Amino acid sequence: MSPELIEKEVKRRKTFAIIAHPDAGKTTLTEKLLLYGGAIQLAGAVKARKEGKAATSDWMAMEKERGISITSAALQFEYNNSILNLLDTPGHEDFSEDTYRTLMAADTAVMVLDAGKGVEPQTVKLFRVCRERGIPIITFINKMDRPTKDLYALLDEIEKVLGIKAVPDVWPLGTGYDFKGVYDLREKQLHLFDRTPGGKQKAAFRVSGPNDKSLDEQFDAEIVSAFREQIDLVENGIGSVDPTSFLVGRETPVYFGSAVNNFGIELFLNKFLQLAPAPDHIPLRDGNLLDPVSSPFSAFVFKVQANMNKAHRDRIAFLRVCSGVFERGLNVNHNRLDKQVKLSSSFAFFGQDRNTVDLAYPGDIIGLVNPGTFKIGDILSSGNAPMLRPLPSFAPELFATISCKDTLQLKSFKKGLDQLAEEGILHLFTSRTIGGGVPIIGAMGKLQFEVFQRRLKDEYAADTNLHVLPYGISRWISVADRAKVPGNASLVEDMHGNAALLFDTEWDMNYFQKNNEDINLLANPPYQD
């Protein structure tokens, strides 16, 4: 395939993730972007999930019941001749590790804030990951149809808490019940929105100027007067969005809207296409960039998921294409296994629907049927594997033993244990001294334990007992240091054969380190260093 054609396809693509604190409206915004992108015809109202109308990106039973995103879904749709790869990340604080890895596959992040709550703890965590990764961030302030904080205070909060300049690209006309539209500061146009029943269809809009006399006739004079004063202050006091500063992470363009009512969504989507970068470079470990056009095919596995569809009951490895062109049936080098593998069963996913993928370009996300060949962090390439940055791994902070209630379910239990641990949402350990040889699971949050048990029951018909252990911190150790560990230490081994130590508290860890200075405690598994 000619470099010119590859370059054309690369420039068409926008690969992005949506990040937010729980309940900020991330999944609703995802739905509405798909609605305006023409990928779905009718958005399922969030409040109707209990009746079974779950968001397109949520497929797990617990997600549908609770209205939260637990897994990361990859959705592709076309809009205005652009190909958008949307990574819907888990918003719940208990699922940060899967979220962080998914962010490594994104080129842009959309940060969703609740207009009434501002910057919340999970937002701060995810923002920091984006900054470390060098991912430019666009901010969407949601729920403008409800009571909000002072808008200038919101912008100031973003700057003070996150350390990034917040520059509005649009400005709202009114807030709460009086939220009537948004003003495009660059195009000097006011978009007035009409409500749609339940926010299920596109909201029609009329375009007007801020000084249009009809505004005084349609809306309260005090609201219109305040709006005009705010526009003057923003334009003369804050300035306009600088695309270069955005791309290097010095500022975040800010948009206002109401995802549930479709207010401001289409304008936001159009602005996003103008600002978001194409996947025209991938940072490498040595600080250089991987050219996606001139380099041969390469991709990395950032997610493994089991049982996405009960009809298939297979495991899927999600790849982010970094360079070159993916063609179904391609033979590639597998860096971890040090052998060639054939990529024959390749799919794109939309919710639970899957379609065969014959071609994919840099920025695209594809799923491969995984018979156990692929693990998180694997690099596949036509030539030498590029030195991509390693995917993050986090030392778990909660631990529990898990056992099967019924010995007749033991085979399914062991299968489920191995397959779900491969997904990387928790860590699987074994120990000769802790728990009497029963498997130990380690997680970042309590809800992960509940999810793990629920999935073992729903997907593998294995009922389990779970006993929480007193440990609150863990560290890996190298192979060389394993022989130095004293006999009274809480030593475990992860599913990759790496040794780790468990401690009750950080004080206990520091005390151990003081008495065993020759043992190097590692925050990441040795194979990632």
N, C-alpha and C positions, 0 to 999 in steps of 0.2 A: 504494500500500500504506500502511496506517495506521501512524503513528508507534508506536502501542501494540504492534502485531505485530512491527515491526522491533526495538523495545526488548526484547521477549520473546525473540526469536531471538538478539540480541546477548548477552543474559545467559546463554544456554545454552552459549555457545562458550568454549572454552579453546584458545588457540593457543600452542604451546610448542615449544622446541627442546631437544634433549638434547646436552650438551657433555661432553667427556671427553678425557683423554689416550689415545693408542692402547692397546688391550688392557685398558682398565678395565672392559669389558663393556657398552659403550653399545648396540651392535647387539643383543646378547642381551636387554638390558632392553627395547629397542624391541619385539622379538618378544613378550616376555612381557606387556607392556602391551596389545598387540594380542590376545593369547590371552585375557587376563582381560576385555578389552573386548568379546569375542565376535566380533572381526573375523576371526580365524583359529581353527581348531579344533585344530590340532596344530602346536606350535613345532618347527622344524627345529633339531636340536642343532648348536651352533657347530662342534663337533669333526667333524661329518659333512659339512662344506662341501666337502671334497675329493671326496666322492662325489656332489656336485651339489646338496645340500640347502642352498642359500644362504639367508640371511636375507631376509625379505620385502621389506625396504627396499633391498637390494643387487641390482642387475641387471646391472651392467657385468661383462664377462668377468674382468677383472683383480680386481674386488672378490670375485668368487666363488672365484677361485683363491687369493687371498692372505688372505681373511677380514678385509679392511679396507673401510671406507666411503670411496670416492673422490668420489662425487657427493652432492648433497643431495636427498633424496627427501621428498615431502610425502604424508602418509597421513592420511585422515580416518576416524574411527569414532565410534560412539555408545555411551555408557555411562551408565547411571543418569540418563537423560533429558538428558544433556549431550552436546554435539558437540565432539569433541576433534580438533584439527588438529595433527598431530605432524610436526615438521620434523626429520628425521634428518640431522644434519650430518656432514660428513667429520671423522673423528677424527685422521687422519694429519697430522703437522705440516707436510707439504708442501702441504696444501690449505687453508691458513688463509684466503685471500682469499675463496673461495667460501663458506666457513663464516661469515666475518664478515658477508658480505652477507645470508646466510640469517638470521642472528640479528636483522637489522633487521626481519624479518617476524614475529618472535615477541613475545609479551607476557610470557612466563615462560620461564625456563631451568631445566632439571633438570641439575644438575652431578653426574656420576657419578665417584666416587673408588674406587680399589682399596684395600680395608681393609688390605692388607699393604704398600702403597706410599705412601699418603697423597696429598698435593698434588704433582702433577708439572708439568713445564714447560709443556706445552700447555694444561693446566688453567688455569694462571696467565694465559696470553695470552687465552684465551677469557673468563675471568672479568672481565678488565679491559675487554673490549669490552662485556660485559653491564653493567658499572658505568657506563661512559661513555654507554651507550644508556638507562640507567635501568631495566633489566630486572630484576625481582625474581628471586632464585635460591633454588631448593630443592635440598638436597643429599641424594643417595642413596649411602650407603657400601656398596659391593658386595663380593662374594666373602667374606662373613662365614663361609662354610663352610670357608675355608682359614686358614692361619696369619695372624694380624692384628697390627698395631701395638697398643700399649696404647690403649684407647678414649679415655681422657682426653687422651692425647698427640695423638691424631688431632684432637680438637676444638680443642686448643690450637694445633695446626699450622694449621688452617683460619683461626683468628683472627689468628695472627701473620703468616702468609704472605700471606693474602688481605685482611686488614684488615676482617673482618666477624665479628660475634658468631655463634658456632655454638651453636644451642639444640636439643637433642634433643627430638623429639616422640614418639619411641618409644625403648625400650632393649632390647638383646638379652639373651636368656637363654643364656649360654655363647657361646663363639667357636670357630672351627675345626671339628673333628669334633664338638665338644660343642654346636654351635649348634643350639638346639632351638626357638626361637621369639622373639617380640618382645612387649614390654609396652607397651601404649598408655597413655602418661602422662596423657593428658587423660581418657580413658574409664575408666581404672583397670582395664584388662582385659589378661590375658596370652593371647596367641595361640600355641598350640602347633601346629607344622606336621608333616605327614606327607610323607615323600619319595614322589616319583612316578618311574616308570621313565624315566630320561634327562631328566627335567624337561620332558617333552613335553606333559603335561596339567596342569590346575589342581591345586594341592596343597590337599587338604582340611585343615581346621584345627579344633581344639577351643578353646573359650574358657574360661579359668580365671583365678582371681585369684592374685596373687603370694604370698599367704599360705595358699593351698590346701594342705592337708596331703598330698594325693596327689602333690605335686611331690617331697616327700621320699622317697616310695616309688618314684617313676619314675626320678629322676635322682640323680647323685652328690651327696652331702650338701655337699661343699665348693663345688660349682658353684652349688647353690641358695642356700647361705649368702652367697656372694660377690654373687650377683645381688640378694638382698634388701638388702644393704648398699649396693650401687651405686644401687639405686632410691631409697633414702633420701637418699643424697648428691646425686643429680641433682635430686630434687624440692625439697630444701631449700637446695642450694648454687647451682644454675644457674637454676632457675625455669622457667616455661612459655613457649611460643611466643607472641609478641605479633604478631598479624596486621598491625597498622599499621606496626610496625618492619620487618617483612618486606617490605611493599609499597614502602616508601621506601628499601630497600636497606641498612638498618642491621644486620639479622640474617638468617641463613639457617636455616630449620627443617631438622633432620637426621633421616634415616631409615636404618635398617640392614636388610640383607637379602642374599639370594643369588639373583640373577636366573636362573642356570643351573638351580637347584633349585626355583625358584618360591617361595622362602621370603621372606615379607614383601611380596610384590608387590601382592596385592589390597588389603592394608591401606594400603600406600603410595598406590595409585591412588585410594582413597576419600579419603585425607587431602589428596591433591593437588587433588581437585575442591573441597574445602572452602576451600583457601587460594588457589589460582591465580586471578588477576583475569580478569574478562571483558574483551574488547576494547572497553572503554567510552571510551577516549580514545587519540588519537595525538599525540605531541609534534610541534610545528611548529618551523621555524627561529627564529621570533621568541620562542619560549618559551611561546606559547599552546598550547591543546589543540584538536584537531579533534573536534567532537561527531559520533559515528558515526550517530546517529539523526536529528538535524535537518538534517544536511548532505546535499547531493545525492551521487550515486554518485561515488566516487573510488577509485583503486587504483594501485599502483605495481608495476613489473616488477623482481623481485629476482633472477631466474635465467632463463637461456636454455639449453635442452638440445637437442642434436641426436641423432637416431637412438635414441630410447629404446626403440623397438620395431621390429625388422627388418621386420615386416609392414607398417608404415606409412612408415618412412623419412622422417618429417617432423621439423621443428623445433618445439619447444614453448617458449612464453614463460610463466613462472609469475608469476601476479599475487597480491598480497596485497590483499584488499578492505579499505579503510579506513573508508568511510562509505557510507550509502545501501544500495540493493539492486541487485545485478547480475541482469539478465535477458538470457537468450540472444537475440541479435539487436539488442541495445541499440546505438544510435549515440552515440559519445562523442568528446570532444575529445582529440586526441593532442598533448601539450604540445611535444614536440620537433619533430614534423612540422608543427605548427600547422595541422592539418586534422582533419576528422571521419573516424572509422573505424567500421566495423560489427563488433561482437563476436559472430560467428555460430558459430564452431567452438570450443566451450568444453567442457572435460573435467575430471573429477576422476580422480586416479590412485591405484591401489593396486598397488604393484609395477609390473608391465608391463601390468596390466589398466587399461582406461580406460572411463569411463562419462560419457555426455553430461550436462552440468550446465545446467539451465534457470534455476535461481535460486541465488544465493549472497548471504551476509550478511557484515557486517563481521567480520573475523577469519578468514574462509574463504580457502583457497588454491585457485585454479583455474588450469588450463592452457589456453592459447590456441594453436591452430595458427598458426605464425609463418612467413609467406612472406618474411620479411625486414623486416616492418613494425615489429617491436618489438625494443628493445634494453634492456639492463640500465639501470635508473634512469629509464625512461620513466614518466610519470604520465598516467593516463587518467581523465577526469572528465566528468560530465554538464554541469557549469558551469565556472566558472573553476578552474584547477588549484590545489589547496591547496599552500602552501609547505612541503612535506614535507622532512625532513632528507635531504641527499644520501647515497647509498650510498657506503661507503668504497671507495677504490682505493689500492693500495699499489705503490710503485715497486719493480720487480723487482730481484733481486740476483744472478741467474744468467742468462747469455745464451749463445745458440748459433745458428749458422746451420743451416738445414735445407733439404735439396734432395731432389728426386725421383730415384731410381735409374734408372728406366726412362722414357724420353721418351713411351712409349705411355700411361703412367699420369699424364701431366702435367695433363690436364684434371681428373681426379679429385683429384689432389694439390692443385690450386689451389682446387677447391670445398671440399675438406676443411679446408684451411688457413683459409679465410674463415669457414666455419661453426663450426669448433671455437674459433676466436679470439673469435667472438661470445659464447661462453659465459662468457668472462671469467676462466677459470682460468689463463690466461697472456696475455701481451701480444705482439702481432705488430708488428714494425717493418720498415722498409725503409731502405736507405742507399745512397748513390752511391759511398761510399768504403770501407765495411766489408763484407767478404765478397764483393766483386765483384758486388753487386746481388742476391745470394741472400737470401731472406727470413730475418729474424732473429726468434727467439722469446725472450721474457724471462719468467722464472718466479721463484717464491719458494723452490722446492725442487727437487732433482734428480729426484725421482720424477715430477714433472709432465712432464718431458721424455720419460720412458719411457712414461707414459700417452699423451702426445700422439702419439708414434710408433706405439704399439700401436693406438690408435683410427684413425689414418690407414690402417693396414694392414687392420684388421678391418672397418671401416665404409666405407672408400673405396677399398680394394684398391690402396693406394699405398705401396710400399716406399720408405723414406727413408734418407738419410745425415744424420748430425748431428755437427756439429763445435763443441765448447764453446769459447767466446771468453773472453779473460782479464778481462773487465770484472766488477766486483763491486758497482757502485752506479750508480744512474741518477736523473736529475732532469729534469722537463719545464721548458720555458721558454715565455714568452708570444710571441705573433705579433710584437709590437713589438721584442722582444729578439733575434729570430732573425737579423736583419741585423747584429747586433753580434758574433756568434759568430766567433772567429778561425778561420782556415782549417785549422789543425792540430788542432782539436777533433773529437771523435768524435760527429758529429751524426747523429741518426736521426729518422725520422718514424713515428708510430704509425698504426694503422688508421683513426683519426679525423682524420688530417692535422695532429696536434699535433707540434711539434718537441720532441726530448728530447736530452740529452747523456749519454754513457756515460763512466764513470771506472773506472780499475782499483781504486782504493782510496778510502777516505774522505779520506786525506791529499791525494790527487790532486785530489779535488773541492774541498777547502778551499784548496789552492794556486791552482786555477783561479779560485775566487771572490775570492781576495785580489787577483789580477791583473785581474779583470773585475768590479769592484764594481757597475757599472751594469747587470749582468745578474742578474735575480732567478731563483734556482733554486727550482723548485716541487716539493713532494713529491706533489702531485696534479695531474692534467691540468687545464689552464686552464678547460675547459668545466664542471668541477665546482665551481669557486670562485664 
